[in-house]
Amino acid sequence: MNTQTISLARVAMVNGLQWQLYPVDFKTEEGTFSVYLYAINREHAAAILQELKETAVLREGDLVGITRND
């Protein structure tokens, strides 16, 4: 199995705004896992998480690569 590490910046500047990385934990029968999202502040992160809960779907297919867009 070929693995690749993904490094995420703690802070990113987007259109002059500072976006911070926020961890989101979730529990399953297999254990507790984490995902991360960028938001302007904690309240913004909570709003993004709520939107994810309401609209997120798993994409078709597997992840085949990672491309930087900076």
C-alpha positions in Angstrom: 0.0 0.0 0.0 1.4 3.4 -1.1 0.7 6.1 1.5 1.2 9.8 1.4 1.2 12.3 4.2 -1.0 15.4 4.0 0.3 18.5 5.9 -2.2 21.2 6.7 -1.2 24.8 7.6 -2.7 25.9 10.9 -3.6 29.2 9.4 -4.3 30.2 5.8 -4.8 33.7 4.3 -7.6 33.8 1.8 -8.6 37.1 0.2 -7.1 39.0 3.1 -8.9 37.0 5.8 -7.2 34.6 8.2 -8.7 31.1 8.2 -7.8 28.8 11.1 -7.8 25.1 11.1 -10.4 23.5 13.5 -10.5 19.8 14.4 -13.9 18.0 14.3 -14.2 14.7 16.2 -16.8 12.1 15.5 -17.5 8.7 17.1 -18.3 5.4 15.4 -18.4 1.8 16.5 -14.8 1.6 15.3 -13.6 4.4 17.6 -13.2 8.2 17.6 -11.9 9.9 14.4 -11.1 13.4 13.4 -11.5 15.6 10.3 -10.4 19.2 10.0 -11.9 22.3 8.5 -10.9 25.9 7.9 -13.0 28.7 9.3 -12.6 32.4 10.2 -13.6 31.8 13.8 -15.1 29.2 16.1 -18.7 30.3 15.3 -18.0 30.1 11.6 -16.6 26.6 12.1 -19.8 25.6 13.9 -21.9 26.9 11.0 -19.8 25.0 8.5 -20.1 21.8 10.5 -23.9 22.2 10.7 -24.0 22.7 6.9 -21.8 19.6 6.5 -24.2 17.6 8.7 -27.1 18.7 6.5 -25.6 18.4 3.0 -22.5 16.2 2.9 -22.3 13.2 0.7 -19.5 10.7 -0.1 -18.1 11.3 -3.6 -18.1 8.4 -6.1 -14.8 6.7 -6.5 -11.6 6.7 -4.5 -9.1 9.4 -3.9 -6.4 8.9 -6.5 -4.1 11.9 -5.8 -3.6 15.1 -3.9 -2.8 18.4 -5.7 -1.7 21.6 -4.1 -3.6 24.7 -5.3 -1.4 27.4 -3.8 
